[in-house]
Amino acid sequence: MRKLTLICCLVSATMVFGQRSFAQESTPPPEPAKASQAPAHFYRLDFVVQEMGADGKSTNTRSYTATVSTDSRDHGTSVRTNSRIPIAIGSPQKGSNGEEIGNTQWQYQNVGVDIDARNAREIGRQLSLDLVADVSSVAGMSDATLHQPVIRQNKWQASILIPIGKATVVFTSDSLDSKGSMQVVVTATALQ
């Protein structure tokens, strides 16, 4: 009788714990499918900064190339080509006997081209970018009494949409010191 009771208890325990372990091994219900993110694509960006004369012909052209990705985690690309121009902000003081006391104080100004391209996204066969272009230069000196350089600056900032594989003028403006103009042309080429 004892054996029979023991066997019945073991069978009952096996059934209870067996069901519980079976329930634990069952697979959880599938989670709702997340929207799949499109794979990242890479593009070579060719920037051309053109200074145009009054006749509409190019007088100076500078080219820059960078790569950008459509990956949402990509922080974009930057191009920096600058010269540091010294500007005197203080001169030596004259002492009581006429000698100079102290040194000339200088401040440096970056002059050149800064380009930033961020948030690249594909929209059909076009590429959308947030673009900033800052072009500065030292103007020619026409006043001999002026001892400090005059800095000319063109700065553009916009969200742009350009066709892939086609050169596109994205910014243009008149020159400040002539009848010419300046423009920025961008070409986006898909990289394989």
Secondary structure, 3 states (H helix, E strand, C coil): CHHHHHHHHHHHHHHHHHHHHHHHHCCCCCCCCCCCCCCCCEEEEEEEEEEECCCCCEEEEEEEEEEEECCCCCCCEEEEEEEEEEEEEECCEECCCCCEECCCEEEEEEEEEEEEEEEEEEECCEEEEEEEEEEEEECCCCCCCCCCCCEEEEEEEEEEEEEECCCEEEEEEECCCCCCEEEEEEEEEEEC
